[in-house]
Amino acid sequence: MPHVLVLNASYEPLGVVPLRRALVLVLENKAICLEESGAFMHSATRAVPAPSVVRLKRFVRVPYRGPVPLTRRALFARDGGRCMYCGAAATSVDHVIPRSRGGQHAWENVVAACRRCNHVKADRHLPELGWRLRHQPAPPSGLAWRIIGTGHRDPRWLPYLQPFGAEDVMARIDGVSA
């Protein structure tokens, strides 16, 4: 089932919901459809255009959001789908300081790696191999990461996510999938 981007009344991205939930928000007059997907939802008496982006009519106060959750999908998006050691296409996750040697499972210690580099590195430290990271790993920031990290994305969402740092993230992901 397709998913829809939900924006606050201030155009701040709130999240991604299933199409059915977004349609209910629009039909109950709680949200306005900003972008249509081109498809139609049919009932017994009418056809309604399926939304792709909706904006809530009333402002919703969002409580403090903690850091972006560390997921495989978000990690590959942060690293552009490339191995942080050699630059090849990444297929696995590697801990810079191995967990067997006290490394944590945190954004600052986890990178995307190709199978070969992950196998050669095993549970050793980088200085032991004479390797260097292409970029220092850091946690991603911005509201766009929460949306993109869901794995659901639509090109029609980009204009609404650009002010929140989505352009470079989407470009990295598109470069990976191309």
C-alpha positions in Angstrom: 0.0 0.0 0.0 1.4 3.5 -0.9 2.4 5.9 1.9 1.8 9.6 2.3 3.9 12.3 3.8 2.2 14.2 6.6 3.1 17.8 7.3 2.3 19.9 10.3 0.3 23.1 9.8 3.7 24.9 9.7 4.8 22.6 6.8 7.2 20.7 9.2 7.4 17.0 8.3 5.7 14.9 10.9 5.9 11.4 9.5 4.7 8.9 6.9 1.3 7.2 7.1 -0.5 4.6 5.0 -2.6 6.0 2.2 -5.8 4.9 3.9 -5.0 6.9 7.1 -4.2 10.0 5.0 -7.4 9.7 3.1 -9.4 9.6 6.3 -7.6 12.7 7.5 -8.6 14.5 4.3 -12.2 13.2 4.3 -12.7 14.2 8.0 -11.4 17.7 7.0 -8.5 17.5 9.4 -5.9 17.7 6.6 -5.5 19.3 3.1 -4.2 17.4 0.2 -1.1 19.3 -1.2 0.0 16.8 -3.8 -1.9 14.0 -5.5 -0.4 10.7 -6.4 -2.3 10.4 -9.7 -4.3 7.3 -8.5 -7.9 7.4 -7.4 -9.7 5.7 -4.5 -13.2 4.6 -5.4 -16.2 4.2 -3.2 -19.8 3.2 -4.2 -20.7 6.8 -5.0 -17.5 8.7 -5.9 -13.8 8.7 -6.8 -11.4 10.6 -4.6 -7.8 11.4 -5.8 -5.2 9.6 -3.6 -3.0 12.1 -1.8 0.8 11.9 -1.8 1.4 14.9 0.6 -1.1 16.2 3.2 -0.9 19.1 5.6 -2.7 19.2 8.9 -5.1 22.1 9.3 -4.3 22.6 13.0 -0.8 22.8 14.4 0.3 19.7 16.4 2.9 20.3 19.1 5.6 17.6 18.7 7.4 16.6 21.9 11.2 16.5 22.0 12.5 14.0 19.5 15.6 12.1 20.5 18.4 11.2 18.1 17.7 9.4 14.8 17.4 5.7 15.4 20.4 3.6 14.2 19.0 1.3 11.5 20.6 -0.4 8.6 18.6 1.6 6.1 19.6 4.9 7.8 23.2 3.9 8.1 23.5 3.1 4.4 21.8 6.4 3.6 24.3 8.3 5.8 27.3 6.6 4.1 25.8 6.9 0.6 25.8 3.1 0.2 29.6 3.0 -0.1 32.2 1.2 1.9 33.8 3.7 4.3 37.2 1.9 3.9 37.6 1.5 0.1 34.6 3.2 -1.5 33.1 0.1 -3.2 29.4 -0.7 -2.9 28.6 -1.5 0.7 26.8 -4.7 1.6 27.3 -5.0 5.3 27.6 -3.1 8.6 31.0 -2.9 10.4 32.0 -1.6 13.9 35.1 0.6 13.6 36.1 -0.4 17.1 35.0 -4.1 17.2 32.3 -5.0 19.8 34.6 -7.8 21.0 37.1 -5.1 22.0 34.7 -2.8 23.8 33.2 -0.9 20.8 29.6 0.4 21.1 26.8 0.0 18.7 26.4 3.7 18.1 26.4 6.1 15.1 30.0 7.2 15.9 31.3 3.6 15.7 29.2 1.9 13.0 29.9 2.3 9.2 28.8 0.7 6.0 31.4 -1.7 4.5 31.9 -4.0 1.5 32.1 -7.7 2.1 35.8 -7.9 1.4 36.8 -5.1 3.8 34.5 -6.4 6.5 36.1 -9.8 6.2 39.7 -8.6 6.1 39.2 -6.2 9.0 37.4 -8.8 11.2 37.8 -7.9 14.8 40.9 -5.7 14.5 41.5 -2.0 15.0 42.2 0.2 12.0 45.8 1.1 13.0 46.6 -2.6 13.1 45.8 -2.7 9.4 47.1 0.7 8.5 43.6 1.7 7.2 41.8 5.0 7.5 38.1 6.0 7.3 37.0 8.0 4.3 34.8 10.1 6.6 34.5 10.3 10.4 31.2 8.6 11.3 28.6 10.9 13.1 24.9 10.7 13.8 22.7 12.2 11.2 20.6 15.2 12.1 17.5 16.9 10.8 13.8 16.1 10.4 14.3 14.7 6.9 16.2 11.7 8.3 13.2 10.5 10.2 11.1 10.5 7.0 13.8 9.0 4.8 14.7 6.4 7.4 11.2 4.8 7.1 12.2 3.5 3.7 9.1 5.1 2.1 9.8 7.9 -0.3 8.3 9.6 -3.2 9.8 12.2 -5.5 6.8 14.5 -4.9 8.0 14.8 -1.3 11.3 16.4 -2.1 10.1 20.0 -2.2 8.6 19.7 1.2 11.7 18.0 2.7 14.4 20.2 1.1 14.3 22.8 3.8 15.0 20.1 6.4 18.1 18.7 4.7 16.6 16.0 2.5 18.2 17.0 -0.9 21.6 15.5 -0.2 20.2 12.5 1.6 17.9 11.7 -1.3 20.7 12.2 -3.8 22.9 9.8 -1.9 20.1 7.2 -1.8 19.3 7.7 -5.5 23.0 7.3 -6.3 23.0 4.0 -4.4 19.9 2.6 -6.1 21.0 3.7 -9.6 
